[in-house]
Amino acid sequence: MTELPQSKTFKEKTLAWLGHDPIITETASTKDALASASSDLPSAAAHYVDRLFPFTKWILNYNLGWLTGDLIAGLTVGMVVVPQSMSYAKIATLPPQIGLYSSFVGVMIYWIFSTSKDVTIGPVAVMSLEVSKVIKHVQSSPTGKQYSSQEIASTLALICGIIVLGIGGLRLGWIVEFISAPAVSGFMTGSAISIIAGQLAGLMGYSNKFDTRASTYKVIINSFKYLGSTKRDAAYGLSGLIFLYTVRAVCNHFERHGRTYTIRRAAFFIGTLRTAFTIIVLTLFAWVHLRHMKPAHYDISILKTVPSGFQNMQVPRFRTGLISELGPLLPVSTIILLLEHIAISKSFGRVNNYKIDPNQELIAIGITNVFTPFFGGYPATGSFSRTAIKSKAGVRTPLAGVITGIVVVIAIYGLTGAFYWIPNAGLSAVIIHAVGDLIASPPQVYSFWLVSPLEAIIFFGSVIITVFTTIEIGIYASVGASAALLLYRIAKPRGTFLGRVRIHSEDNNVTREVFVPLNKDGVHNPYVKVETPPPGVIVYRVEESFLYPNASRYVDHIADYAKETTRSAIDYDSLSLSQRPWNDPGPLRFSKKLALAEGQLSASDSNAAKPLLRAIVIDCSGISNIDSTSVQNLVDLRRVLERYAGQEVEFHFASILSPWIKRALLAGGFGRGRGSQPLEIAAVVPAGTEAVIERYEKHFPSSPPNGRIPLDDSSSAKSKVPDIEEAGGSDDQRLSEHLSATGPLVSALTNRFHLDLAAAVAAAAGREW
């Protein structure tokens, strides 16, 4: 009795209508990926909470040895942070005590959330310069004059802290990686030059003669213009600056070349404390010089009254008018806040053999800046100079920041009377000396040029733009240039056609194959012979992810090379001009006759000497992602090349890294031979145009009369299990690709996906190579 066929379910009908192929979906299952991700949610949430407080991993093991190292490092940094924070507050056009407040909050809170033992949070030069620009911008507007400098700075810290905290909390710290190191170095160098230029007038005693917050080139011009107005302040400023550089040079020499460890260690601490010593000596000289004068007759500029204690502690107010005034400058301020910190923490993590968590670091500086306004401070981030000192001093844990905080509190409550006599020229000397280290050295700039000349150009462009415009434009320019260079490299990737070099090892008598570029960038040794692939076989290496910005470039590169090195199945010279396509009209009549008269080969003879295209081998080892547009470009490439060759062109893929890449290629009809139906992944031309093309080609053929590939060729539509002898190559090579001790390594159903390039080329070339 004949069994009636079972009717299909709605699901089966829907899948059949969609063209569902279980081989494709089983290659990389969306369901399994979602299930795996959802099953990890509880553990991921617990891990997220655990990472918020990294100090819990080491605090219970704290010991006397760690305390000794932290005590020395904390006291050392404390002696540096006090004069530096007051100097940087001066850059920000804020009272000196505001810098002390920011330093205290930074070191007291950061250690709880940090993953770096070395970084010291507090006022820094570049951020202070940006704060001064923000204050000037707000107060220059008609509605901004009602806000004080301290209120503007504290509100900026609060908003930037919330933004950075949100970036870290959402684990978006990877966005920092889009800004290249030369771009960062460029605007840091430009900013350092701007700061130094702005402090020259204070160093010489005529800072009241012109606006030191104007464009850097104007400040430099005015500094020379008013050089004749130099006052007695220059004696304090220049002597302090010379002393700072002299002590550093001498101490660095003994630190590197000292005969004993004691000498080298003493040189380090003396060099570290040179800033505090300079301020103390200059303050003593100023006190001796001015103590018998009335304040109205002081002939040098001094710091004067610094309030004792935390005078500005309050709950910060959100004033919508101020927030709207700050809005245009928030992106730049946020970039400076997070970029400098991440760069510093990563650098010292590598130097001291530990790994930082960028997202957690953003949370740390975000929380620090959220709490800073409660104490009346302004934005704080990681300081390079103080971090370097802390690292060299032998810090053991982040808890050293608490020791530094205690030193700052002592200064706030006990030393403000002495701060009265600090010469402003001395603070300018400290600023110039500290900021000078931010300028990129000539060897560093030259290394940018050696590695990537384009990045060196970005560096110089960032410096020039920052100097001649503003720090905001400099940052935007450097970030934009980095992004543009990245997009250019993605959109204009390198792809190379490969040949083979056989390398023979005399030690174990083993010969192996290495694939190298055929162009001039490949093997430079003239005695090494690079074998080209067999006739009709092209081996191509993709060197970037295969994505929509670069897909057309890759396929055009392959198509142009294929048409240059292989022949078309059509003898166009045998066609009349009316039958030739418009985009390949052939040589002009007169040039053709002249070539024949001179005995040159005709285009037909030259074309006949080339082989027909048989196979394309693509090395996918450099591909980490693929998308619909790129797969559609591959589909179009295969159609173009098969029409050109008049036969099926095999596409073999080697070293596919991800099952999702394999799934995408299978969806495009690759990996199993030519499918029974034409595939479209991201078609632009609507379906239904095939009949029009058919009618056109009957009159104007673009493929050989008998060479058109039938779309319903059952012999090519079926997935074939590769035959070892038919595939060519050695049996061991074929078996090693498809078999292991327990089963196949590569599915026989996807016989055009290969484990390595050698196996892919062997499958495409057969025994000919």
PyMOL commands that set and color helices and strands:
alter all, ss='L'
color gray80, all
select helices_A, chain A and resi 10-18+22-27+30-39+41-51+54-57+59-61+64-91+96-113+125-139+149-169+173-178+181-204+207-209+216-225+227-229+233-257+261-272+274-290+295-297+320-351+358-375+384-392+400-414+416-419+424-438+442-451+453-468+471-491+551-565+572-574+589-597+603-608+628-645+659-667+690-699+714-717+724-727+731-738+748-750+757-768
alter helices_A, ss='H'
color red, helices_A
select strands_A, chain A and resi 121-122+381-382+495-505+510-517+537-542+615-619+650-654+753-754
alter strands_A, ss='S'
color yellow, strands_A
deselect
rebuild
show_as cartoon
